[in-house]
Amino acid sequence: MKRVAALYLPLWPIERLRQAERRHAPPEIAHGALPAARAPLRKPAQHEGHWRPGARWAADADEVSAQSSPARECRVGLPPAIQARAGGTGDPTLWQAKPDGGGGSTTGVGRRPPPPPPSAVPLPLAGEDQGDPLVTSLRNGSRIEIAAACPAAQALGLRAGMAVTQARAQVRGLDIRPADPEGDLAALRRLATLAARRWSPIVALSGSDGLFLDLTGTAHLFGGEARMARHFVRLLARAGFTAQVAVADTPGAAWALARHARERVTICPPDRQAQALTDFPTSALRIDEAAVELLKRLGIERIGQLAAMPRGPLVRRFGAAAVLRIDQALGRMPEPLDPVIPPEAVVARQRFAEPIATAEAIEHWLGELVPSLTAALEGEGLGVQALECIADRVDGVPQRIRIGLARPSRDPAHLLRLLKRRIEDVEPGYGIDAIALHVRRAAPLGPEPVVERLDEEAAPDIATLVDTLATRIGLKRMWRMRAVESDVPERAAARTAVLDPPERGGARPRIDDVGQLDRNPALHPWHPEWPKPARLLRRPERLDHVIAELPDHAPRRFTWRGQPHRVVRADGPERIHGEWWKRPAEAEQVRDYFRVEDEAGRRYWLFRRGDGEQSATGDLSWYLHGVFG
């Protein structure tokens, strides 16, 4: 017997908007929040080991964020209004339609599980006052209408289709956001793809706020229909979405029960959809609004009244669509589903009548499989980024060759060249029965125009070189450094992908471009043209036994990694202030950098924390940050 589950997401657009805002919202610091009082600065003892100076700055910033972030309050406990609202839509209650024995009405029988854990209830938005009314707007011709409304807005009488101007006049301070119907439909299609892969092979869209799942032959794998439906609701609740599920013999009956039943989970027994739908309104049949309004004028408001009428007058008055919906909901006419087909990975496979065991044979069949693979990728409009070759041996031990590409490609010559370099890694053993090429990761790749460059200085395409090196050392070991606008040395550079183009922006203004500073560089403590080491230490290392004259002189002696050094030449200081616009705790932090040379001719780049005069700027400890040469 066919069984269909209807999954209804009543707040899908609103909850998608809230999830996106919660995911991308930056951490907020309350206005006027001050860091907690800290112990006075001191010079660390020698036995405390090396200490990274940036950790102090980051620790101060973390404490400020932890003390002032509103998200910390949301984790402690939910407001009563949110808890009450979540309790009304908590864990599902099993409901079964049973005739009362005296007529066509039905009664609900079941039990209610314990309330859901706090993690299953969506947290309120940052700045939301325990359910502030939120709606989304959509332009319909010359009129801007409400596309979706949150429960708080619905409680105030706001509904989909209402004019936004009327809603603003009715509710003061209404939060209105632009609707994204294309994004909602795309996200719903992704959910359908996930459901088709994990729960049911046949999943279809049910408008823009629900899904149909064919549970025939699959419900027993999840412990029954009721347990499977509760699993749907709880899984979506953990993701922050409200859901209602109904299971019946027909898609029409399941659709009506999911949207008009009061319970989160509704299970209609087999062959009981007629009794279950008797008291439901005629709008539960998915007929036109004009037909529903006309039926109300004629005094027909329930499905039971409409089903008892003769079919001939109904077809002449309301058309064949209304009668078709009645027969589909009651199981008298079939209703086929248009399933969402999950995309399948592109695979090229070849089996052999006799096992092969030579490198020449493997190379030959790779040359046959790669063109067919690229042809399939071209048909899908994709380019391969990660490719895996699996050679099945006679003894059942597969041999794998994995290659990764820095840029999507479907060039057969390039892919074959990369695979040939790894044939020596294959151990054929007693022979290979089959070879398959699996596309593990792909990306859209459209046609690229051929541009002839007459400029000899044009940058060449190094994608093929990067792929060749990546097959030997791995793509994770290759990167490109990019400059970051920051005065702090360890923040002035960052890793980026090899093929990412360098940022073309305005360079930092030189000091000699700013007024009189070129004539007297001593007026400005920081000079960007001072030489710095090409490579810095992973983290600054603590110096011991430092002898220096404060506040502006370089050290005369210091000990690094147990070796004493005597300074014969020095230059500095180069002062760098903390980036107070990034972290409030860096407002008074100061570093003074020096270039020094010891008696052996080795040159070092070291700094002192603090300006040597005020204790708030640093604890006067010394660190080595880089080595010249």
C-alpha positions, 0 to 999 in steps of 0.5 A: 500500500502506498504511503505518502508523507507531507512535510510542511515548513510554515515559517521557512522564509522567516527562519531562513532569514534568521539563520542567515543573520545569526550565521553572518552577524559580526560579534557586537560589543556593548557601547561603553563597555570597559575591560575588567581591571587587570593585575598591574603589568610586570616583567615576566620571570625568566623561568616562565618561558617564551611568551607571545606578545600578541596573546596579551592583546587577543586575551584582552579583546576576548574578555571584552567580547565575552563580557559584553556580547549579547549572545552569551546571555542567550545561551544562559536561558531563553526569555519566557515569551520565547519559551512559551512560543517554543512550547507550543511548537515543541516535540511532535504529538502522535495523532491517529484519526479514528471514527467516533462511532456516531458519524464522520467526525474524528477524534485525536488519540495519542501522547505528548513526548517530553518538551524539546531540549533548549538546543532544539529551540531557535535562539532569538535574533541579536537585538530582537525583543522577545519576538519583535514582529518581522515580515518580508515584502515582495513587489506585486505589480505596483503594490508591495505586499507581505510575503511571509510573517513571523508568529509575532506578526501573525498574532497582530493580524498581519498575513501574507498578501496584506499591503505593507502600507497597511501593515505599517499603519497597523503595527508601529516599529514593524521590521520589514525585510526584502523577500527572497523567493528564489533563494527559498526555493533553491534551499528547499530543493537542496533539502529535497535532495538531502531527503532523497539521499537519506530518507526516501528515493522519491521526494517532490516539492510541494509548493514553496513551503513543503515536500512530499516523501513517498514512504512506501517500503522505506518507513520500516528502515527508520522504525515505523512511520511515526518514529520517522516523522518525529525524526524529521521534526526533531532534525529540522528543529535542531537546525532552527526550522519549524516543521509539521509532518502528516502521513496518509495514503494520498499526497492530497490527504497528507498535504491537508493534514500537515497544514490543517491538523493541530499536531506536529505529527499526524498519522492517518491510518490506511483507508481512513483519509475520507473520515480524517478530511471530513471536517477540514475546510475546502481550502485544504483541497488545493483548489483555487481561491475563487472556487473556495470563495464561491463555495462559501457563498453557497454554504459549502465550507467543509470537505465532507459537504463537498464530497457528498455532492454529485460530480456533474453539477460540480464540474459544470459550476467549478470545473474539472480541477475541483473534482480532480482534487477531491478524487485525488485526496480521497484516493479515487484518482492517482496523483503522480509525484514529480521527484527531485533527482539528486545529481550523480557523480560523474564516473568513467568505468572500464572492466576487463575480461582478462586482468591487466598488470603492466604500466603500459596497459594501465596507461592505454586504458587511462587514455580511453577513459579520460576523454569519455570522462571529460565529455561527460563533464562537458555535458554537465557544464562542470570542471573537475577539481579533485579526481580519483582513479581506483584500480580494482585488483583480483585480490580485492585490494583497490589501488587509488590515485588521487589528484587535485587541480587548483582550477576547474578543468576538463582538458583531457590532455592535462588530466591524462598527463597528471594521471600518468605521473602517478601510475608508478604508485599502482601495485597491480599484484596478480592483476587488475579487473577494472579501472574507474575514474571518480570525480570527487569534487567539481565546479561549474565551468562554462566555455572560455573565449580564446584571447590572443595576447600580443603583449609579451609582458602578459602574465602567463597561465601557471595553472598547469604548472601548479597542478604538476607540482601539486601531484608531487608535493600536495596542493596544501603545501603551496600558497602565495603570500599577500600583503595586508594593510597592518602595522603589526608585522605578524599581521602584515602578510597572509596566505592565499591560494596559489592562483588567486590574483594579487590585490591591486590597490593603492600603496601606503603613502610614503612618509616623504609624501606627507608635508615636512616629514621627509626633511625631518624623519625624526618627527615621525617615530615610524618609517615604512622604508626601514628594512625588515627581515624577509621571513619572521619567526613563527612567534616572537621568542623571549630574550633573557639577560638583556642590558639596555639603556632606557628609553631609546637605546638598543640592548648592549647584551642579550641571551637568545636560546641559551647563547649570549650575544654582544651588540656592536651595532644597532639602529632604531627604534621603530615604534609600532602602536597597537591597532586600537580600531581592531581591538580596544585592548591595543589602544595603549600597546607599543613596540619599539623595534631595533636592528642589531648586529653582534660581534660575529656579524649576525643581524637580528630584528628585536623589539621591546614591549613598551615605550620605556616611560609609561608602564601602561604601554608594556612590561619592558620585556624583549623579544626577537622577531626575525633574523636578517640573512 
